[in-house]
Amino acid sequence: MFTLLKYVFSVVIWAVVAAAFLIAKSPELFLFWVLIGAVLILSWLVKFIWKWIVGIFFPTIMIRSFALFIMLAIILFALVYQAIIVPGLNHWGTTKNELEKQYPIDKFLPQSKTVAYRAVTIDAPVNRVYPLIEQLATEGLLNFNVNIFDLLKNEPAMFIFKKTESFNGLSNINVGDRFLVGEIVQAERNRSLTLKLDQRRFPWNKFNNIYAGYYLDKQGKNKTRVVMKIKADYEGYFAWFSAKYLIELGDYWVSRYQLNTVKMMAEAPVTEKG
């Protein structure tokens, strides 16, 4: 009973801290806290397997052999993750031509250690999509009224479409303008938008530079292709791990949700102001 209460108490503490990070609008710290929770659950699972499965059904197995098995399983998972899962995360929605194409972001950071792409096709004209990209790039994720469960399911909340959208975008957005997520370093209306991300949003990391760009390609009269590209350069093992976790994995969920939100908003019927 005491052990069960200990686990319950740990989960409650974890949930309270996670809620605090969400309320404080700190998705980066929230993602790290999720990682800590996952490690904690895995450690409980390993302990459970050792005590109740190995201990009962395979009592002759030594703890050293069990520990070696766990280490080999972790190494195997890491290899599979890097070889199979990571390419799917980093190239979500893109075509081969889009991966090989040069974008304005490449002029600002020619060499980088982490590169990730996200892409989506939107059934709406480019002049209707670009203002939403401006809003997304400059105001960030939190202003899209994110629910963590909607993010994981990639299903933007429908209530965001009830408001009137003029699709006029931000007035007088210029290179050098600073916003919450970073600084505008390149902008061409209805074509492209590139930002140098604020490195303070990635605490305790040794990132040298992080850039993100949104690039629009008009496809016919009422269709737009949007490609997002992220590039990061860094030093040290902790920054490498942060890039793996925050950019390759965390940003996959975030940017996929953001682009799908833009798609649904651009394709939704416009309610005129009366």
N, C-alpha and C positions, 0 to 999 in steps of 0.2 A: 504493500500500500504506500509506504514511504517513497519507494522508487517511482511509482506512478505519479504521485503528487509532485515529485521533483521534476519529472518530465513536463507535466502540465504547467508548473510554475515557470519553467524555462520557455515554453511556447508563449505564454502570456507576456513575459518580459520582451521576447523577440517581437511579438505583434505590436506592443506599445511603442517600441523604438521605431519599428517600420512605419507605423502610423504617423509618428512625429516627423520622420523624414518626408513623408508625403505631404503633410500639412505645411512643412517648411519649404515645400516646392524644391526639393533637392533630389532629383531622380538618380544622379550619379551615386550619392551616398546610399540611396535606397537599393540600388542594384548591388552595391557591395554588401549591404546588410542581407539581401536575399542570398548572396553567395555564402555568407557565414551561416545562415539558416540551413542551406543545402548541405554544407559540410557537417553541421551538427546532426542533421537527420541521417546522413550516411554513416556517421560514427555510431549512432544508435542502432542502425540496421546491421552493421558489422558485428556489434556486440550481441545483438539478438541472434544472429546466425551462429555465432560462436557458442553461445550458451544453450540455445534451445534446439538447434539443428545438428551442428557438429557434436556438441556435448552429449546429445541423446543418441543419435543414429551412428555417429562415427567417433566414438570415445577414444580410439587409439591414435587419432591424428594429433600431433603435437602442435602447440601454438606457433612454433617457428615455421612449420610447414604451412599453416593457415595464413600467417602474415606474408609469407612468400607468394602464396596464391593471390592474396589481395593486391600485392604490389604488381604482379604480372597482369592482373585484370585491369588495374589502373593504367599501366603502360599500353596495353592493347587498346583500351578505350581512347587514350590520347592519340595513338597512331590512326585509328579509324576516324576520330573526330577531325584531325588535321587533313587527312587525305580525302575524305568523302563529305563530311558535314560542312567544313569551313568554305570550300568553293561554292556550295549552294547558298550559304549565308551571304558571302561577299559578292555574289553575282546575281542576286535575286531580281528576277524579271528582265534581265538584260539579254541582248543578242551578241553574237560573236563580233559583229561589226561595231557595236557600241563599246565593247571592251577594248577594241583595238584603236578606236578613234581618239584623237587628241582634243582636249578641252581647255578652256582658259585656266582652270585650276593647275594644269601641268606647267604653266609658265611661272607660277608662284612657288611651286614646290616640285621641281623636276624629279628629284630623288626622294623616295619615301620608303619606310619599312612596312607600312600597312596601307592597303588600298582597298576600298570597298565601294561597290556600286549597288544602287537600287533603281528600278525603273518601272514605269507604269504607262499604259495607254489610256487616254481620257477622251471620251466621246463628247468633246466640246471645243470650240474655237480657241486658238492660242490667246487671244485678247481677253478671254474669260478665265483662262487658267492662270496666266501670269500674275494677276493681282493676288490670287490666293497663294501662289508661290512666294510672293513678296511678304505676305502676312506670315506664312509658315517660317520663312528664313529669318525674319527679323524679330518676330514675337516668340517663336519657339513652340515647343510641344504643349506647354501647360495651358496656353490660351485656347487650346482646342478642347478644353473641358474633358480631360482624359479620365476614364475609369480604368483601373488596372486590369479588370477582367475583360473589358472591351478591347484593351490593347493586346492582351494575350490571344484573344479570339480574332483579332483584326476586324472588329465590327464597331465602327464609330457610332456613337449614340445618335439616334435619329433626331433628338430635340434640337441639335445644333442647326438643322436645316429649316427650322421654323422662322428664323430671323430673316429680315430683308437683306439681300445682298445686292449692292450696287455694282460690284466688280470694277470699281474705279482704281483700286490699289492705293498705295501710299503716295502722297504728293511729294514731288521733289526729292526722291531718293537718289543720293549721290555717292560716288566713291569717297570713302573717308568717314561716312556716317557710322556712328557707333550705336549698337543696340544691345539688348541683354545677352544675346548669344555670341556677339562678336562684331567685327568691323567689316563693312562693305569694301571690298578691294576691286571689284569689277562688276559692272552692271550694263546690260543692253536690253532695253525694254522689249518684252515679248520674245526674247531670245535666251538670255542667260543672266545668272546672278551668282557671284562667288564671294564667300566670306572667309575671313581669318577668324577662327573661333577663339573665344576668350578662354585662355588656358586655366584661369582660376576656377572654371567649371569642372576641372578635372583635378581634384585635390590630391596632394602628396605625390604627384606624378612628375616625371622628368621629361615631359613632352617638349621638344624644341619648337615644333610648329604643327598646328592642326588646321587644315582648310576643308571647306565643304562648298560644293557648287551644285546649282540646279540648272539644267540645260534643256531647253524646249525645242522641239522639232515639229513644225507644222506638217501634218499629213492629211492632205485634202482640205476641204472647206470647214469641216466640223470635227476634226480629230487632231489631238496633240499627243506627242510622245514626250515624256518627261524622264530625264536621266539624272539621278543624283550621284555625285562622286565625292568620296571622303578620302583624304590623304593625311597621314600622320608620320612625323619623324620624331624619334625619341632615343634616349640612352638608358641603359640599365635594365635589369631583369624585372623590376617592379613595373616600370613603364611598359615593358614588353607584355607582361601579364595584363596590365590595365588595358592596353590596346586590344589584346585578345578578348578580354571580357567586356569592356565598355563599347568598343567600336564594332568588333566582329559579331559579338553575340547580342549585347544590350541594344546597340543601335539598329540591329536587324529588326527587332520587335518595334522599336520606336519609329524608325523611318518608314517601315512598311505600313504602320498604322497612319502615319502622317500623310503619306502619298495616297493611301486609300481614302483618307478623309478629304483631301483635295479633290480626288476623283469624284466622290459622291456629292460634294458641294458644287463642283463645276457642272455636273450632269443633272443636278436637281433643278426643277422649274424655278424660275425667279419670281418672287412675289414683289410686285411693284408697290412702292410707297403710295398710300392714298391719303 
